[in-house]
Amino acid sequence: MEFANRVARVERAGLTDLFAPDEQTISFAGGLPDPAVFPKAALQAAFASRAQTDSAFQYANSDGYAPLRAQLAKLMQADGVTVNASDLLITQGAQQGIDLTARLLLNPGDGVVVEGPTYLGALAAFDAYEPTYYEVPVEPDGMDLHALQKILLTHSVKVIYTVPDFQNPTGAVMSLAKRQALIRLAHQYDVVILEDAPYRLLRYEGDALPTLHSLDPDGRVVLLGSFSKILSPGLRIGWLTAAPRLLQALTALKGGADVESSALVMQSISTYLASADFPQHLAKLRNYYRTKRDAMLTALASLPPAIHYTRPTGGFFVYLTGPSWLDFSALQQTELAEAHVALVPSKNLFPSHAITNGARLTFAAPALADIAPGIARLNRALTQVLHEVPAVNK
């Protein structure tokens, strides 16, 4: 039996490496929300309520439960996004939004710009459509737009994928000036921007900047959102908004992919939003994850000076960078495995798989009490490796 060519590309994405291999391992790998802040009681009550209705167990429209779309529109309007319920499509998490956009726009060989490093799940989704990748470095204030413009001048690009708020994996926030410039470049070179915003509501410092979608006068930004990080990933509910021509096509593709998202889940989330204090829940999440972020940054201060790390103002991640010769992928199989600590090596975060001296850590998933001991394990392993390396590599 011969599989399609796309399978080989997807298999190397590294998604299966996001979970701890054993109970001894302290994992900073998977970008999982902490179950301690799932609003379980309120969600259970909402599900119990909706389970009494026939419509929750029946087929529905591909675009999603209308009352939930109206509630999401209000949440987005409060965030400065001009959108109505009819402008939204409910998806199976934001991940499906990435897949649908790629399916809509990409033929084999078409150009896709991604940040380097970027979200490995996005690469897994794009890989299935066999694109040509162009990597743009991530600076502290977001994508390097000079590098991007050089790519756009010399190559044909259909899609620019970006996480402008608390970028996965670096935690960088794209500046307002860069957001405005990116919109101008997309217009100039006729490119669609796929704006992935799963962490946008998880800001721990500073003021929110407008979404790319809000700055777009041409209808070329597809904006993704998700309940996975702010309610529960097990719900598998996200959403997207796009210009009518894009939205109509994306809705048709979703109908062919899965017919619809779960009516029971959509209706239960709608009931939850109508009955619970969602702003208070978000405030709780921000305080909770801010504490864990601070704990990780405090612990990381003990790392060898050769290891640099980002200091995110929101989201779930810190990104490490070591000397150019350091290979976190190899360490994951040797010293880090022996130390029982896990992370995501940068090799999985670049489509070229050529950058090995970086690593993603999450402070969201591990227990607060495990963060300092886990970083201490990492510190010992890295100190040993840096001490033992031959002088020629220093």
MARBASE-571534 format. One line per 2 residues: number of its first residue (from 0); for each residue x, y, z of C-alpha. Coordinates in nm, 4 decimals. Layout:
BEGIN
NUM) X:Y:Z; ...;
***
This chain:
BEGIN
0) 0.0000:0.0000:0.0000; 0.1402:0.3389:-0.1002;
2) 0.0505:0.6514:0.0961; 0.0158:0.9977:-0.0541;
4) 0.3316:1.2090:-0.0583; 0.1910:1.4492:0.2015;
6) 0.1999:1.1837:0.4746; 0.5799:1.1758:0.4955;
8) 0.5925:1.5519:0.5516; 0.3264:1.5492:0.8236;
10) 0.4819:1.2546:1.0100; 0.7971:1.4514:1.0884;
12) 0.6110:1.7461:1.2454; 0.6889:1.6370:1.6030;
14) 0.3356:1.6604:1.7424; 0.3721:1.3201:1.9090;
16) 0.6654:1.4513:2.1157; 0.4574:1.7035:2.3104;
18) 0.3586:1.4715:2.5937; 0.5741:1.3497:2.8814;
20) 0.7145:0.9999:2.8145; 0.6801:0.8892:3.1801;
22) 0.5668:1.0075:3.5223; 0.9221:1.0929:3.6288;
24) 0.9615:1.3522:3.3561; 0.8809:1.7155:3.4210;
26) 0.7555:1.8290:3.0836; 0.7844:2.1815:2.9519;
28) 0.6988:2.0540:2.6032; 0.3257:2.0494:2.5319;
30) 0.1517:2.3871:2.5266; -0.1321:2.2528:2.7382;
32) -0.3464:2.4709:2.9635; -0.3447:2.3822:3.3315;
34) -0.6498:2.1687:3.4268; -0.6564:2.3465:3.7643;
36) -0.8181:2.6486:3.5968; -1.0725:2.4689:3.3808;
38) -1.4190:2.5994:3.4861; -1.5341:2.2399:3.5285;
40) -1.8373:2.2938:3.7510; -1.9836:2.5683:3.5331;
42) -1.9192:2.3708:3.2144; -2.0702:2.0557:3.3651;
44) -2.3837:2.2516:3.4553; -2.4029:2.3956:3.1038;
46) -2.3664:2.0521:2.9433; -2.6303:1.9056:3.1758;
48) -2.8692:2.1825:3.0785; -2.8189:2.1425:2.7041;
50) -2.8431:1.7646:2.7260; -3.2138:1.8077:2.7976;
52) -3.2801:1.9483:2.4476; -3.3265:1.7546:2.1252;
54) -3.1477:2.0134:1.9110; -2.8183:1.9527:2.0906;
56) -2.8158:1.5968:1.9517; -2.9219:1.6833:1.5966;
58) -2.7430:1.7986:1.2817; -2.7008:2.1733:1.2393;
60) -2.5476:2.4236:0.9963; -2.1820:2.4124:0.8984;
62) -2.1257:2.7741:1.0057; -2.2061:2.6935:1.3703;
64) -2.4637:2.7604:1.6437; -2.6000:3.1100:1.5798;
66) -2.6310:3.2234:1.9455; -2.2682:3.1243:2.0097;
68) -2.1539:3.3160:1.7026; -2.3438:3.6210:1.8309;
70) -2.1734:3.5898:2.1706; -1.8335:3.5571:2.0077;
72) -1.9039:3.8620:1.7939; -1.9690:4.0663:2.1088;
74) -1.6464:3.9427:2.2689; -1.4541:4.0376:1.9552;
76) -1.6250:4.3749:1.9296; -1.5096:4.4486:2.2837;
78) -1.1569:4.3718:2.1602; -1.1893:4.6233:1.8777;
80) -1.2770:4.3800:1.5968; -1.5618:4.4939:1.3733;
82) -1.7532:4.1721:1.3220; -2.1077:4.0337:1.3321;
84) -2.2347:3.6820:1.3954; -2.2752:3.6281:1.0212;
86) -1.9035:3.6976:0.9738; -1.7976:3.4002:1.1891;
88) -1.7410:3.0301:1.1264; -1.7158:2.7865:1.4190;
90) -1.4292:2.5386:1.3748; -1.2794:2.2334:1.5451;
92) -1.0302:2.4473:1.7339; -0.8138:2.7068:1.5627;
94) -0.6204:2.4144:1.4155; -0.9035:2.3450:1.1742;
96) -0.8990:2.7106:1.0737; -0.5340:2.6731:0.9713;
98) -0.6139:2.3585:0.7751; -0.9168:2.5081:0.6006;
100) -0.7266:2.8214:0.4992; -0.4403:2.6125:0.3647;
102) -0.6841:2.3880:0.1782; -0.8553:2.6906:0.0288;
104) -0.5441:2.8699:-0.0942; -0.2549:2.6300:-0.1455;
106) -0.1618:2.4079:-0.4349; 0.1589:2.2013:-0.4183;
108) 0.4584:2.4322:-0.4467; 0.2734:2.7530:-0.3557;
110) 0.4623:2.9927:-0.1312; 0.3897:3.0217:0.2423;
112) 0.5754:3.2607:0.4714; 0.6077:3.1495:0.8324;
114) 0.7894:3.2984:1.1268; 1.1094:3.1245:1.2231;
116) 1.0516:2.9699:1.4704; 0.6780:2.9061:1.4495;
118) 0.3949:2.6882:1.5812; 0.4679:2.3261:1.4896;
120) 0.0974:2.2432:1.4526; 0.0697:2.5027:1.1782;
122) 0.3586:2.3392:0.9952; 0.1837:2.0029:1.0278;
124) -0.1319:2.1507:0.8742; 0.0521:2.3263:0.5914;
126) 0.2695:2.0222:0.5188; -0.0332:1.8272:0.3978;
128) -0.0659:2.0731:0.1073; 0.3033:2.0505:0.0076;
130) 0.3873:2.4232:-0.0027; 0.7182:2.5978:-0.0569;
132) 0.8169:2.7540:0.2758; 0.9937:3.0835:0.3359;
134) 1.1161:3.1486:0.6898; 1.1236:3.5015:0.8345;
136) 1.3150:3.5597:1.1600; 1.1248:3.6720:1.4684;
138) 1.2564:3.9849:1.6403; 1.1537:4.1064:1.9892;
140) 0.8834:4.3209:1.8259; 0.7665:4.0557:1.5827;
142) 0.8394:3.9372:1.2309; 1.1453:4.0853:1.0563;
144) 0.9678:4.2844:0.7856; 1.2857:4.3689:0.5965;
146) 1.3485:3.9987:0.5484; 0.9833:3.9511:0.4575;
148) 0.9925:4.2191:0.1893; 1.3007:4.0620:0.0314;
150) 1.1082:3.7345:0.0057; 0.8018:3.9033:-0.1414;
152) 1.0179:4.0846:-0.3979; 1.1769:3.7670:-0.5261;
154) 0.9212:3.4884:-0.4714; 0.5538:3.4230:-0.5281;
156) 0.3759:3.3978:-0.1918; 0.0100:3.3193:-0.1292;
158) -0.0104:3.3102:0.2520; 0.1699:3.4760:0.5425;
160) 0.1115:3.2888:0.8686; 0.1744:3.4828:1.1886;
162) 0.0984:3.4745:1.5619; 0.1275:3.8469:1.6389;
164) 0.0225:3.8277:2.0039; 0.2560:3.6285:2.2341;
166) 0.4011:3.4371:1.9454; 0.4315:3.0611:1.9672;
168) 0.7113:2.9828:2.0562; 0.9005:3.3066:2.1351;
170) 0.6297:3.5026:2.3170; 0.7054:3.8089:2.1007;
172) 0.4363:4.0724:2.0426; 0.4294:4.2398:1.7026;
174) 0.4523:4.6176:1.7386; 0.1796:4.8462:1.6050;
176) 0.4187:4.9878:1.3450; 0.4967:4.6390:1.2174;
178) 0.1297:4.5421:1.2123; 0.0511:4.8414:0.9965;
180) 0.3490:4.7759:0.7702; 0.2572:4.4078:0.7330;
182) -0.0905:4.5035:0.6147; 0.0628:4.7384:0.3569;
184) 0.2962:4.4646:0.2308; 0.0103:4.2152:0.2033;
186) -0.1844:4.4660:-0.0041; 0.1160:4.5526:-0.2211;
188) 0.1978:4.1886:-0.3003; -0.1586:4.0505:-0.2959;
190) -0.1046:3.8027:-0.0099; -0.3533:3.6594:0.2414;
192) -0.2520:3.6903:0.6079; -0.3506:3.4076:0.8407;
194) -0.3595:3.5652:1.1885; -0.3554:3.3028:1.4641;
196) -0.4606:3.4510:1.7997; -0.5136:3.1725:2.0575;
198) -0.3245:3.3623:2.3315; -0.4520:3.7135:2.2636;
200) -0.6702:3.7276:2.5767; -0.3866:3.5994:2.7975;
202) -0.1961:3.9277:2.8408; -0.0115:3.9706:3.1719;
204) 0.1424:4.3138:3.1158; 0.0817:4.6202:2.9015;
206) -0.2012:4.7227:2.6734; -0.3550:4.5289:2.3873;
208) -0.2683:4.6222:2.0303; -0.5247:4.6000:1.7483;
210) -0.5531:4.2752:1.5581; -0.4217:4.2637:1.2037;
212) -0.7802:4.1970:1.0994; -0.8845:4.5310:1.2532;
214) -0.6166:4.7145:1.0547; -0.7022:4.5469:0.7238;
216) -0.9090:4.7580:0.4795; -0.8952:4.5002:0.1994;
218) -1.0424:4.1856:0.3557; -0.7240:3.9800:0.3173;
220) -0.6785:3.8759:0.6840; -0.8254:3.5513:0.8173;
222) -0.8397:3.5822:1.1981; -0.8446:3.2672:1.4135;
224) -0.9584:3.2313:1.7746; -0.9965:2.9377:2.0117;
226) -1.1464:2.8270:2.3421; -0.8662:2.5722:2.3872;
228) -0.6417:2.7955:2.5994; -0.9147:2.9930:2.7783;
230) -1.1789:2.7247:2.8521; -1.0651:2.3734:2.7631;
232) -0.8915:2.2102:2.4645; -1.1168:1.9075:2.5022;
234) -1.4091:2.1179:2.3782; -1.2386:2.1409:2.0350;
236) -1.4126:2.4670:1.9515; -1.2507:2.7596:1.7749;
238) -1.3651:3.0202:1.5272; -1.2536:3.2309:1.2364;
240) -1.3626:3.5480:1.0677; -1.2800:3.6582:0.7153;
242) -1.4130:3.8686:0.4299; -1.7362:3.7307:0.2783;
244) -1.5725:3.5775:-0.0295; -1.3167:3.3927:0.1828;
246) -1.5684:3.3016:0.4529; -1.8150:3.1491:0.2077;
248) -1.5461:2.9254:0.0594; -1.4067:2.8273:0.4000;
250) -1.7572:2.7360:0.5210; -1.8097:2.5141:0.2170;
252) -1.4783:2.3391:0.2822; -1.5697:2.2800:0.6454;
254) -1.8963:2.1205:0.5360; -1.6998:1.8772:0.3235;
256) -1.4492:1.8071:0.6013; -1.6727:1.7338:0.8990;
258) -2.0249:1.8648:0.8177; -2.0334:2.0691:1.1394;
260) -1.8852:2.1127:1.4841; -2.0622:1.9380:1.7716;
262) -2.4030:2.0934:1.8361; -2.3964:1.9716:2.1967;
264) -2.0609:2.1329:2.2649; -2.1450:2.4605:2.0877;
266) -2.4760:2.4948:2.2692; -2.3154:2.4115:2.6039;
268) -2.0467:2.6761:2.5577; -2.3171:2.9252:2.4659;
270) -2.5066:2.8398:2.7848; -2.1846:2.8745:2.9847;
272) -2.1123:3.2192:2.8382; -2.4681:3.3305:2.9117;
274) -2.4659:3.2125:3.2741; -2.1065:3.2391:3.3987;
276) -1.8863:3.5429:3.4631; -1.6492:3.4948:3.1718;
278) -1.4523:3.8200:3.2280; -1.3858:3.7081:3.5865;
280) -1.2695:3.3709:3.4550; -1.0270:3.5433:3.2169;
282) -0.8939:3.7584:3.5003; -0.8343:3.4443:3.7045;
284) -0.6453:3.2848:3.4155; -0.4236:3.5899:3.3723;
286) -0.3326:3.6034:3.7399; -0.2713:3.2289:3.7535;
288) -0.0497:3.2080:3.4468; 0.1321:3.5304:3.5371;
290) 0.2419:3.3637:3.8605; 0.3689:3.0596:3.6709;
292) 0.5442:3.2773:3.4146; 0.7206:3.4672:3.6924;
294) 0.8251:3.1410:3.8566; 0.9810:3.0185:3.5338;
296) 1.1654:3.3434:3.4661; 1.3030:3.3394:3.8206;
298) 1.4224:2.9824:3.7762; 1.5722:3.0502:3.4335;
300) 1.7995:3.3173:3.5811; 2.0216:3.0311:3.7022;
302) 2.0943:2.9014:3.3505; 2.4478:2.9344:3.2121;
304) 2.5181:3.2775:3.0554; 2.5499:3.1133:2.7121;
306) 2.1771:3.0305:2.7212; 1.9500:3.3230:2.6393;
308) 1.5748:3.3274:2.6933; 1.2781:3.5483:2.6120;
310) 1.0626:3.7263:2.8700; 0.7032:3.7067:2.7442;
312) 0.4321:3.9491:2.8533; 0.1567:3.6955:2.7840;
314) 0.0782:3.3573:2.6365; 0.2308:3.0238:2.7378;
316) 0.5917:3.0123:2.6190; 0.9544:3.1031:2.6782;
318) 1.2124:3.0427:2.4049; 1.5723:2.9428:2.4755;
320) 1.8659:3.0065:2.2421; 2.2087:2.8526:2.2944;
322) 2.5414:2.8603:2.1089; 2.5149:2.7778:1.7387;
324) 2.6677:2.4317:1.7876; 2.4169:2.3236:2.0543;
326) 2.1632:2.0634:1.9389; 1.8557:2.0433:2.1614;
328) 1.7167:1.7589:1.9491; 2.0169:1.5437:2.0373;
330) 2.0033:1.6527:2.4012; 1.6370:1.5529:2.4160;
332) 1.7440:1.1946:2.3436; 2.0442:1.1918:2.5796;
334) 2.1185:1.4323:2.8655; 1.7659:1.5721:2.8946;
336) 1.6121:1.2242:2.8838; 1.8492:1.1165:3.1619;
338) 1.7541:1.4283:3.3602; 1.3837:1.3502:3.3083;
340) 1.2982:1.6915:3.1672; 1.1299:1.7556:2.8321;
342) 1.1024:2.0524:2.5952; 1.0362:2.1170:2.2273;
344) 1.3599:2.1425:2.0261; 1.3753:2.4172:1.7671;
346) 1.4318:2.1651:1.4876; 1.0551:2.0998:1.5016;
348) 0.9714:2.4716:1.4885; 1.1260:2.5567:1.1517;
350) 1.0042:2.4066:0.8226; 1.3670:2.3673:0.7171;
352) 1.4401:2.1683:1.0359; 1.7836:2.3313:1.0126;
354) 1.7930:2.5324:1.3370; 1.8889:2.3138:1.6345;
356) 2.0192:2.5532:1.9024; 1.6798:2.6689:2.0301;
358) 1.4030:2.5203:2.2419; 1.0485:2.6045:2.3505;
360) 0.9426:2.5812:2.7139; 0.5889:2.6210:2.8454;
362) 0.5152:2.7468:3.1938; 0.1414:2.6815:3.1563;
364) 0.1304:2.3013:3.1656; 0.3591:2.1953:3.4545;
366) 0.2456:2.2318:3.8134; 0.3770:2.5469:3.9801;
368) 0.5701:2.3336:4.2283; 0.7464:2.1524:3.9402;
370) 0.8741:2.4579:3.7550; 1.1802:2.5351:3.9702;
372) 1.2852:2.1671:4.0078; 1.2356:2.1105:3.6343;
374) 1.4474:2.4111:3.5403; 1.7109:2.2954:3.7908;
376) 1.7283:1.9626:3.6040; 1.7594:2.1501:3.2760;
378) 2.0275:2.3738:3.4241; 2.2385:2.0789:3.5395;
380) 2.2140:1.9083:3.2019; 2.3035:2.2223:3.0059;
382) 2.5855:2.3135:3.2427; 2.7349:1.9677:3.1941;
384) 2.7088:1.9864:2.8155; 2.8539:2.3372:2.7962;
386) 3.1396:2.2403:3.0275; 3.2284:1.9243:2.8360;
388) 3.2112:2.0619:2.4813; 3.5474:2.0792:2.3049;
390) 3.7059:2.4230:2.3000; 3.6789:2.4365:1.9196;
392) 3.3006:2.4762:1.9548; 3.3154:2.7491:2.2150;
***
